């Protein structure tokens, strides 16, 4: 449903004649969001499958935490024509112990060499600062912004504003037409069919496994969102148990809509984790190889996953040993700087 357009008073806008910022106005804005995102992808040579369908954005905002689209989302315009989108939200992390404010913004290539990208970032920073002033927390506060390595103008913008690179990640793909080696689980460890009564234990084990990584603090709201997410496909999961303890898991899923739109058959081997007492025993390797066999038997042509280059447990080398190929053109960088309220 469309709503009345409410405009935002932000003084730096006077530097661009005819420019304005307005709040989210309802469903009609999803087409604008998609079109600007696609234009930004093309400008920066980004070939993500995600973001070509309006429904994908609706799902994204539906499950975005600590985010009110009526207040924390805006569309930038020049003479009434949309030229950019921006949003901001926050999230707590336990390693390191801090509160992160995320700054997401995209602009149309036509305004790359204008003050608009700088104006959008400064607006987000201002709003995050205002939000932080109202919070009661002992956590250090940080501003975060993500950027593809190919997005040179955005890289330059973040550098000018004192953001520093913190984390590098990219995609890896496994061709399922190639031979898949079989790896066995250690004796006494078995895969069990996932039942609804296992969901909470699996969710908790997954987050416990990453408590010393780039983790976040989770709660019942996060759990409920996880249960209703399109990637929640427990029939495809491979979860290893020893007695009544979860040892490790691969939370596989297939995005049927993406496969239809891209005219290929791809499965995802994501949510890979092993609990500390069972690490270095080949559990992850076995679960992934079993998952690859399953996806191939289901008619998939390839498997994909994302990896953080700084992963502390050598995940990159594990994936390479299983036949995954790095897609360095998908390298994303997380930038960060302190937020001082």
JORA-V491753 format. One record per residue. N is the residue number from 0. PSI is psi in radians with two decimals (none if undefined). Layout:
BEGIN
N:PSI ; N:PSI
END
This chain:
BEGIN
0:2.34 ; 1:2.59 ; 2:2.90 ; 3:2.38 ; 4:2.15 ; 5:2.11 ; 6:2.70 ; 7:2.33 ; 8:1.94 ; 9:1.93 ; 10:-0.72 ; 11:-0.28 ; 12:-0.36 ; 13:-0.28 ; 14:-0.20 ; 15:1.96 ; 16:2.31 ; 17:0.14 ; 18:2.71 ; 19:2.82 ; 20:2.42 ; 21:2.78 ; 22:2.93 ; 23:2.32 ; 24:0.25 ; 25:-2.91 ; 26:-0.50 ; 27:-0.37 ; 28:-0.29 ; 29:-0.60 ; 30:-0.68 ; 31:-0.80 ; 32:-0.84 ; 33:-0.81 ; 34:-0.70 ; 35:-0.68 ; 36:-0.77 ; 37:-0.74 ; 38:-0.70 ; 39:-0.66 ; 40:-0.81 ; 41:-0.71 ; 42:-0.65 ; 43:0.20 ; 44:0.60 ; 45:2.29 ; 46:0.62 ; 47:2.48 ; 48:-0.56 ; 49:2.52 ; 50:0.16 ; 51:-0.10 ; 52:2.32 ; 53:-0.66 ; 54:-0.51 ; 55:-0.66 ; 56:-0.66 ; 57:-0.72 ; 58:-0.71 ; 59:-0.85 ; 60:-0.46 ; 61:-0.61 ; 62:0.23 ; 63:2.12 ; 64:2.74 ; 65:0.74 ; 66:2.15 ; 67:1.86 ; 68:-0.44 ; 69:-0.43 ; 70:-0.57 ; 71:0.38 ; 72:2.51 ; 73:2.70 ; 74:2.28 ; 75:2.44 ; 76:2.67 ; 77:2.10 ; 78:0.67 ; 79:-0.09 ; 80:2.23 ; 81:2.33 ; 82:0.01 ; 83:2.78 ; 84:2.64 ; 85:2.68 ; 86:2.79 ; 87:2.58 ; 88:2.99 ; 89:2.83 ; 90:2.42 ; 91:2.54 ; 92:2.56 ; 93:-0.19 ; 94:1.66 ; 95:2.88 ; 96:1.81 ; 97:2.99 ; 98:2.17 ; 99:2.28 ; 100:2.19 ; 101:2.28 ; 102:1.84 ; 103:2.20 ; 104:2.51 ; 105:2.58 ; 106:2.73 ; 107:2.47 ; 108:-0.48 ; 109:-0.38 ; 110:0.27 ; 111:-0.76 ; 112:0.53 ; 113:3.04 ; 114:-0.10 ; 115:-0.81 ; 116:-0.72 ; 117:-0.70 ; 118:-0.76 ; 119:-0.77 ; 120:-0.72 ; 121:-0.60 ; 122:-0.80 ; 123:-0.79 ; 124:-0.70 ; 125:-0.79 ; 126:-0.64 ; 127:-0.67 ; 128:-0.79 ; 129:-0.71 ; 130:-0.74 ; 131:-0.61 ; 132:-0.45 ; 133:-0.08 ; 134:2.58 ; 135:1.79 ; 136:2.59 ; 137:0.06 ; 138:2.42 ; 139:2.54 ; 140:2.42 ; 141:2.55 ; 142:2.38 ; 143:2.49 ; 144:2.37 ; 145:2.63 ; 146:2.38 ; 147:2.54 ; 148:-0.39 ; 149:-0.15 ; 150:1.39 ; 151:-0.69 ; 152:-0.68 ; 153:-0.69 ; 154:-0.78 ; 155:-0.71 ; 156:-0.81 ; 157:-0.67 ; 158:-0.72 ; 159:-0.47 ; 160:0.39 ; 161:0.37 ; 162:2.49 ; 163:2.48 ; 164:2.37 ; 165:-0.70 ; 166:2.41 ; 167:2.39 ; 168:2.76 ; 169:3.01 ; 170:2.72 ; 171:2.51 ; 172:2.46 ; 173:2.10 ; 174:2.03 ; 175:-0.06 ; 176:-0.27 ; 177:2.75 ; 178:2.47 ; 179:2.00 ; 180:2.50 ; 181:2.27 ; 182:2.34 ; 183:2.59 ; 184:2.64 ; 185:2.70 ; 186:2.39 ; 187:-0.07 ; 188:2.32 ; 189:2.72 ; 190:2.33 ; 191:2.59 ; 192:2.30 ; 193:2.24 ; 194:2.72 ; 195:-0.59 ; 196:-0.15 ; 197:-0.28 ; 198:-0.86 ; 199:-0.71 ; 200:-0.68 ; 201:-0.76 ; 202:-0.78 ; 203:-0.71 ; 204:-0.68 ; 205:-0.78 ; 206:-0.56 ; 207:-0.63 ; 208:-0.42 ; 209:0.35 ; 210:-0.39 ; 211:0.33 ; 212:-2.69 ; 213:1.36 ; 214:2.96 ; 215:2.82 ; 216:2.27 ; 217:2.74 ; 218:-3.04 ; 219:-0.61 ; 220:-0.73 ; 221:-0.74 ; 222:-0.80 ; 223:-0.67 ; 224:-0.72 ; 225:-0.75 ; 226:-0.52 ; 227:0.15 ; 228:2.53 ; 229:-0.44 ; 230:0.00 ; 231:1.69 ; 232:1.24 ; 233:-0.37 ; 234:-0.32 ; 235:-0.10 ; 236:2.62 ; 237:1.85 ; 238:2.17 ; 239:2.39 ; 240:2.60 ; 241:1.88 ; 242:-2.19 ; 243:0.29 ; 244:2.37 ; 245:2.22 ; 246:-0.70 ; 247:3.02 ; 248:2.74 ; 249:2.06 ; 250:1.32 ; 251:2.69 ; 252:2.84 ; 253:2.23 ; 254:1.66 ; 255:-0.67 ; 256:-0.76 ; 257:-0.74 ; 258:-0.69 ; 259:-0.79 ; 260:-0.63 ; 261:-0.09 ; 262:0.81 ; 263:2.99 ; 264:1.80 ; 265:2.42 ; 266:2.75 ; 267:2.24 ; 268:1.38 ; 269:-3.13 ; 270:0.70 ; 271:2.14 ; 272:2.67 ; 273:2.35 ; 274:2.59 ; 275:-0.81 ; 276:-0.30 ; 277:0.21 ; 278:2.79 ; 279:0.47 ; 280:0.13 ; 281:0.25 ; 282:-0.81 ; 283:-0.75 ; 284:-0.74 ; 285:-0.79 ; 286:-0.68 ; 287:-0.77 ; 288:-0.69 ; 289:-0.69 ; 290:-0.71 ; 291:-0.75 ; 292:-0.75 ; 293:-0.83 ; 294:-0.70 ; 295:-0.75 ; 296:-0.41 ; 297:0.00 ; 298:0.18 ; 299:2.54 ; 300:-0.46 ; 301:2.79 ; 302:2.54 ; 303:2.62 ; 304:2.89 ; 305:2.54 ; 306:2.46 ; 307:2.17 ; 308:-0.53 ; 309:0.24 ; 310:2.30 ; 311:-0.21 ; 312:0.33 ; 313:0.60 ; 314:-0.68 ; 315:-0.84 ; 316:-0.61 ; 317:-0.83 ; 318:-0.68 ; 319:-0.68 ; 320:-0.36 ; 321:0.12 ; 322:0.10 ; 323:2.52 ; 324:2.34 ; 325:2.42 ; 326:1.38 ; 327:-0.38 ; 328:-0.21 ; 329:0.19 ; 330:2.18 ; 331:2.59 ; 332:2.31 ; 333:2.10 ; 334:2.68 ; 335:2.65 ; 336:2.71 ; 337:2.54 ; 338:2.11 ; 339:1.72 ; 340:none
END
